[in-house]
Amino acid sequence: MNPYWSALARTLRPYTPGEQPRVEGLVKLNTNESPYGPSPKALAAIRAAASDDLRLYPDPEARRLRAMLAAYHGVRPENLFVGNGSDEVLAHAFAALLRHDAPLLFADVTYSFYPVYAQLTGVRFETVAVDADLRLRLADYRRPCGAIVLANPNAPTGVALPLAEIAALVEARRDIPVLIDEAYVDFGGETALPLIANHPNLLVVRTMSKSRALAGLRVGYAIGEAGLIEALVRVKDSFNSYPLGRPAQEGAIASVEDEPYFQARLKDVIAERSAMTGGLARLGFEVMPSAANFVFARRPGYAGAELAAGLRDRAVLVRHFAKPRIADFLRITVGRPADTERLLAALGDIVG
């Protein structure tokens, strides 16, 4: 270990992102990227923004983008914060809203960046066990704590909670901040955004990486009561006062303007998720009910690592987590129909 490292760097256990290999003919179903490109209008706006104006700093407040997103979601611009992907927004939220004397609560099976953020920002946390079916039990979040983070739909399971359960929790925990991470909500979940008007403790975090196919642009945002947003701005302006570049702002605006394209691609992904689920079931897989752009599945009698390796040998890449309780599962991104055919053929070859 390098002697110049700080004590923090020595103790961090960084998040491990999904692989991004460059292999000819690979079916890449491991990082929950959209199988379809961004809106053509978004691409045109990004190209137009690649002009001589790049010598100038972008709008540090992203006012046009915030106004567009606010109008789209039926809130005011002061209720909206934008950042470099939802990961940066979450990192700011951990520092600005989730660090308290009492511990932060999040599930033991959820987005594995949460404990990394907590360690980085000095947030004490406790994990709450999901049930035997890997589902969140919100009754377990009524215990003493300083804040709560829930991914809905959850990752990596894809299982979504109904809005009524989220509403009951947010109402019962008005004493603390509650953050709902809705990275995958567009694919079939119920958003908690309608609760914000009457719940000043609620922050909802979104991304344009998944449903809007802009993972390479890095745009995320949060919606909440103006006081919560102000805390995020204070942290942002102490860290990176110009978070989104000109192409990112313009591309995101154009994507929101192209609602027909957005809805059409959502329908395509949801339809293919159903086809993939049916195909996996016919091969004897147990598939969790997904409201995301991926499925979480296991095949009794086969270890998850064995299946992932077998697929890799056949040029199909999926995500496997070597962690307690979920080591036999594969998280498989929904691709195009041809990708599903390759996946199912490879799995058929493996399991017989």
C-alpha positions in Angstrom: 0.0 0.0 0.0 1.4 3.4 -1.0 2.8 5.3 2.0 1.3 8.6 0.7 -2.3 7.4 1.0 -4.5 9.0 3.5 -6.1 7.0 6.3 -9.4 7.2 4.4 -8.0 5.9 1.1 -6.4 3.0 3.0 -9.8 1.9 4.5 -12.1 2.5 1.5 -13.7 -0.6 -0.2 -14.6 0.9 -3.6 -17.7 0.0 -5.6 -16.9 -2.4 -8.4 -18.8 -1.4 -11.6 -19.8 -3.8 -14.3 -17.3 -4.7 -16.9 -17.0 -2.7 -20.1 -15.1 -5.1 -22.4 -14.5 -4.4 -26.1 -15.1 -7.9 -27.6 -16.4 -8.5 -31.1 -19.7 -10.2 -31.1 -20.3 -10.0 -27.3 -23.8 -9.9 -26.0 -23.4 -7.4 -23.2 -26.2 -7.9 -20.6 -24.3 -6.9 -17.4 -24.6 -3.2 -16.8 -28.3 -2.3 -17.3 -27.6 0.0 -20.2 -30.4 0.6 -22.7 -30.3 -1.6 -25.8 -31.5 1.3 -27.8 -29.8 4.6 -28.5 -30.8 8.0 -27.1 -33.5 10.1 -28.8 -32.3 11.4 -32.2 -33.3 14.8 -31.0 -31.0 14.4 -28.0 -28.1 13.4 -30.3 -28.7 16.4 -32.5 -28.7 18.7 -29.5 -25.5 17.2 -28.2 -23.8 17.6 -31.6 -25.0 21.2 -31.8 -23.6 21.9 -28.4 -20.1 20.8 -29.5 -19.4 24.2 -30.8 -16.9 27.1 -30.1 -19.0 27.8 -27.0 -17.3 24.9 -25.3 -14.5 27.4 -24.4 -17.1 29.0 -22.0 -18.2 27.5 -18.7 -21.7 26.0 -18.7 -24.6 27.4 -16.6 -23.6 26.3 -13.1 -27.2 26.2 -12.0 -28.4 24.3 -15.1 -31.5 26.6 -15.1 -33.0 25.5 -18.5 -32.6 21.9 -17.7 -34.1 22.3 -14.2 -37.0 24.3 -15.6 -37.7 21.6 -18.2 -37.5 18.7 -15.6 -39.6 20.7 -13.2 -42.4 21.3 -15.8 -42.2 17.6 -16.8 -42.7 16.4 -13.2 -45.1 19.1 -12.1 -42.9 20.8 -9.5 -41.0 24.1 -9.2 -37.4 24.6 -10.3 -36.4 25.2 -6.7 -37.5 21.6 -6.0 -35.0 20.2 -8.4 -31.3 19.5 -8.3 -29.1 18.1 -11.1 -25.7 16.4 -11.1 -23.4 14.1 -13.0 -25.5 11.0 -12.9 -27.6 9.8 -10.0 -24.4 8.5 -8.4 -23.1 12.0 -7.8 -26.5 13.2 -6.6 -26.6 10.3 -4.1 -23.1 11.1 -2.9 -24.1 14.7 -2.3 -27.2 13.5 -0.4 -25.2 11.2 1.8 -23.1 14.2 2.9 -25.9 16.8 3.0 -28.9 14.9 4.4 -28.0 11.4 5.6 -25.2 12.0 8.2 -26.7 12.1 11.6 -25.9 10.8 15.1 -28.3 7.9 14.7 -27.5 5.3 12.0 -28.7 5.4 8.4 -30.7 2.4 7.4 -30.7 0.6 4.0 -31.3 -3.0 2.9 -28.7 -5.7 3.1 -29.5 -6.7 -0.5 -29.6 -3.4 -2.5 -27.4 -1.1 -4.5 -23.9 -1.9 -3.3 -22.7 1.7 -3.7 -24.6 2.8 -0.6 -22.1 1.4 1.9 -19.3 2.9 -0.1 -20.9 6.4 0.0 -21.5 5.9 3.8 -17.8 5.1 4.4 -16.6 8.0 2.2 -18.8 10.5 3.9 -18.5 9.2 7.4 -22.1 8.1 7.7 -22.7 5.4 10.3 -25.1 2.8 8.9 -27.0 -0.4 9.7 -28.4 -2.8 7.1 -31.9 -4.2 7.3 -32.4 -7.7 6.2 -34.7 -8.4 3.3 -37.1 -11.3 3.8 -36.6 -14.9 2.6 -38.0 -13.9 -0.8 -35.4 -11.0 -1.0 -38.2 -8.4 -0.6 -38.0 -5.3 1.5 -40.1 -5.2 4.7 -40.9 -1.6 5.4 -42.1 -2.4 8.9 -38.5 -3.1 9.8 -37.6 0.6 9.0 -39.7 1.9 11.9 -36.8 1.4 14.4 -34.7 4.3 15.7 -32.5 5.7 13.0 -31.2 9.0 11.5 -32.3 8.5 7.9 -33.5 5.9 5.4 -32.4 5.0 1.8 -34.6 2.7 -0.3 -34.1 1.7 -3.9 -37.5 1.3 -5.6 -37.5 -0.9 -7.7 -34.7 -2.5 -5.7 -31.4 -3.5 -7.2 -30.3 -6.1 -8.0 -33.6 -7.9 -7.5 -35.8 -5.6 -9.7 -38.7 -6.0 -7.2 -40.8 -2.8 -6.7 -42.8 -1.7 -3.7 -46.3 -0.2 -4.2 -46.7 3.5 -3.6 -49.0 2.9 -0.7 -46.3 1.2 1.3 -43.8 4.0 0.5 -46.4 6.6 1.5 -47.0 4.9 4.8 -43.3 4.8 5.7 -42.6 8.4 4.7 -45.6 9.6 6.7 -44.6 7.5 9.7 -40.9 8.8 9.5 -41.5 12.5 9.2 -38.8 12.9 11.9 -36.0 11.9 9.5 -35.0 12.2 5.8 -36.1 9.4 3.6 -34.4 9.0 0.2 -36.1 6.9 -2.5 -33.7 5.9 -5.3 -35.8 5.5 -8.5 -33.1 4.7 -11.0 -35.4 2.1 -12.6 -38.9 3.3 -11.8 -39.8 4.1 -15.5 -39.9 0.5 -16.3 -42.9 -0.4 -14.2 -42.6 1.0 -10.7 -44.7 3.6 -8.9 -43.0 6.8 -8.3 -43.0 8.5 -5.0 -43.0 12.0 -6.6 -46.7 12.7 -5.7 -45.7 12.5 -2.0 -43.2 15.3 -2.1 -45.8 18.2 -1.9 -46.9 17.0 1.6 -43.7 15.4 2.9 -40.7 17.8 3.4 -38.6 14.9 4.6 -38.7 13.0 1.2 -36.1 13.2 -1.5 -36.5 11.2 -4.8 -33.5 10.6 -6.9 -33.6 9.8 -10.7 -31.2 9.1 -13.5 -31.3 9.6 -17.3 -28.8 6.7 -17.8 -31.3 3.9 -18.0 -34.7 4.7 -19.4 -33.4 7.6 -21.5 -30.3 5.7 -22.8 -27.9 8.5 -21.7 -25.5 6.5 -19.5 -22.6 8.0 -21.4 -23.8 11.6 -20.8 -24.0 11.3 -17.0 -27.1 13.2 -15.9 -29.1 12.6 -12.7 -31.3 14.6 -10.6 -33.2 14.8 -7.3 -36.6 16.2 -6.5 -37.7 17.3 -3.0 -38.7 20.2 -0.7 -36.7 23.3 -1.4 -34.9 23.1 1.9 -33.6 19.6 1.0 -32.5 20.8 -2.4 -30.7 23.8 -0.8 -28.6 21.4 1.3 -27.5 19.5 -1.9 -26.6 22.8 -3.6 -24.4 23.7 -0.6 -22.5 20.5 -0.9 -22.3 20.7 -4.7 -21.0 24.2 -4.6 -18.3 23.2 -2.1 -17.2 20.3 -4.3 -17.9 21.1 -8.0 -19.7 24.3 -8.9 -20.0 23.4 -12.6 -21.3 19.9 -12.5 -22.9 19.5 -16.0 -21.3 20.5 -19.2 -23.0 22.2 -22.1 -23.6 19.0 -24.2 -25.0 17.2 -21.2 -27.5 19.9 -20.4 -28.6 20.3 -24.0 -28.9 16.6 -24.6 -30.9 16.0 -21.5 -33.3 18.9 -22.3 -33.9 17.5 -25.8 -34.4 14.0 -24.4 -37.2 15.2 -22.1 -38.8 17.1 -25.0 -39.0 13.9 -27.1 -41.7 12.1 -25.1 -43.0 9.8 -28.0 -39.5 8.3 -28.4 -39.1 7.8 -24.7 -42.4 6.0 -24.3 -41.8 3.8 -27.4 -38.5 2.6 -26.1 -40.0 1.9 -22.6 -42.6 -0.3 -24.3 -39.9 -2.1 -26.2 -37.9 -2.9 -23.1 -40.9 -4.0 -21.1 -42.1 -6.3 -23.9 -38.6 -7.9 -24.2 -38.4 -8.3 -20.4 -41.6 -10.4 -20.5 -40.2 -12.5 -23.4 -36.9 -13.0 -21.5 -38.7 -14.0 -18.3 -40.8 -16.5 -20.2 -37.8 -18.0 -21.9 -35.9 -18.3 -18.7 -38.9 -20.0 -17.0 -39.1 -22.6 -19.8 -35.4 -23.4 -19.0 -36.3 -24.0 -15.4 -35.1 -20.7 -14.0 -36.8 -19.0 -11.0 -37.2 -15.3 -12.0 -38.1 -12.6 -9.5 -40.9 -10.3 -10.6 -39.1 -7.3 -12.2 -40.2 -3.7 -12.6 -36.7 -2.7 -13.9 -34.8 -3.2 -17.2 -33.2 -6.4 -15.9 -34.2 -9.6 -14.3 -32.8 -11.5 -11.3 -32.9 -15.2 -11.8 -31.5 -18.5 -10.6 -31.5 -22.1 -11.8 -31.9 -24.7 -9.1 -29.0 -27.1 -9.2 -26.6 -24.6 -10.7 -24.3 -22.1 -8.9 -24.6 -18.6 -10.1 -20.8 -18.3 -10.7 -20.9 -21.5 -12.8 -23.7 -20.1 -15.0 -22.0 -16.7 -15.4 -18.8 -18.4 -16.4 -20.6 -20.7 -18.9 -22.3 -17.7 -20.5 -19.0 -15.8 -20.7 -17.4 -18.8 -22.5 -20.3 -18.4 -25.0 -19.7 -14.6 -25.4 -22.7 -13.6 -23.3 -21.9 -11.3 -20.3 -24.2 -11.0 -17.3 -23.7 -9.7 -13.8 -23.0 -12.1 -10.9 -22.7 -11.0 -7.3 -20.6 -13.3 -5.1 -22.4 -12.2 -2.0 -24.4 -14.0 0.8 -28.0 -14.8 -0.1 -27.7 -13.9 -3.8 -24.7 -15.8 -5.0 -26.8 -18.3 -7.0 -28.6 -15.5 -8.9 -27.7 -13.7 -12.1 -28.7 -10.2 -12.9 -29.5 -10.0 -16.6 -30.1 -6.8 -18.5 -32.9 -6.7 -21.0 -31.5 -6.3 -24.4 -32.9 -6.5 -27.9 -34.8 -9.7 -29.1 -31.6 -11.0 -30.8 -29.8 -10.6 -27.5 -32.4 -12.6 -25.7 -32.2 -15.4 -28.3 -28.4 -15.6 -27.8 -28.8 -15.6 -24.0 -31.5 -18.4 -24.0 -29.6 -20.5 -26.5 -26.4 -20.3 -24.4 -28.3 -21.1 -21.2 -30.0 -24.0 -23.0 -26.6 -25.3 -23.9 -25.4 -25.0 -20.3 -28.4 -26.5 -18.5 -29.5 -28.9 -21.1 
